[in-house]
């Protein structure tokens, strides 16, 4: 019977993220937790799938030319810290493997082929907008170009497009947020997002809703009204929409005590909207977010509780997956690899007092 890392986490008494980091020799794992994971592995007889060695990855990529394509994204979206972290992970791994890296910025997907077709490349790493009709915006020739090369999407792959995918486990992000809030006594939760139709945000919302229902806590969704997305996609920065959604939460008959937002950049707008109402995160209402973008998180007070999607590791793993494709003589079915999310506690989520029975 196959042993899962979830069973290892339960046996060791640690999170899934801790197990994942321990298995990957991440420096952020304490020696105590490393020993607990190791002991659980030995006790359960866990056998890890064979991974390619750093040497074989380097061999597959050496002297190869790779291209990173940024597709359908406004420059302001590309510059978000979470995207920059993933790109840093890619650049670090490519440099380590002595490969060459090209960059193609294609904000207009209808003209993407002109930006990439004249460059001979061995493999493709691609990040795209996860909102809007990106698939039908692409020229058939661009899709053929993808099919003719090993291709790995990082941080989201639109349905219907070829290639492997490496990203975060967005459903589990929502589950983790619901568990974290419920464990701290919050039984009235809300999800807030100014963007509708964003694939990653919708998965996080769905996981949050499903886990809230499982835990028996109330959960409401406040999402911006649907508007046809135009490409290139821009970040969610409309404070007015966030204020309207927040007022809907605060003015409910039984208002939520905690809000889950799907990205740190949106959390900054929530902080601003709360401040304008003389409310403080962690004191008047709890806030939990996603991405662990330090450039954003470090500027917020009180400190933001966020969920680390391991963006830099996603970038590294995307390069490793591309090396796997380049080193294979046959192309198997499409693969998807997701990293486990990790809670980074802050002061924006408070522990509610336990109710005592009379």
Secondary structure, 3 states (H helix, E strand, C coil): CCCCHHHHHHHHCCCHHHHHHHHCCCCCCCHHHHHHHHHHHHHHCCCCCCCCCHHHHHHHHCCCEEEEEEECECHHHHCCHHHHHHHHHHHHHHHHCCCEEEEEEECCHHHHHHHHCCCCCCEEEEEECCCCCHHHHCCHHHHHHHHCCEEEEECCCCCCCCCEEEEECHHHHHHHHHHHHHHCCCCEEEEEECCCCCHHHHHHHHHHHHHHHHHCCEEEEEECCCCCCCCCECCCCCHHHHHHHHHHHHCCCCCCCEEEECCHHHHHHHHHHHHHCCCCECCCEEEEEECCCHHHHCCCCCCCEEEECCHHHHHHHHHHHHHHHHHCCCCCCCCEEEECCEEECCCCCCCCCCCCCC
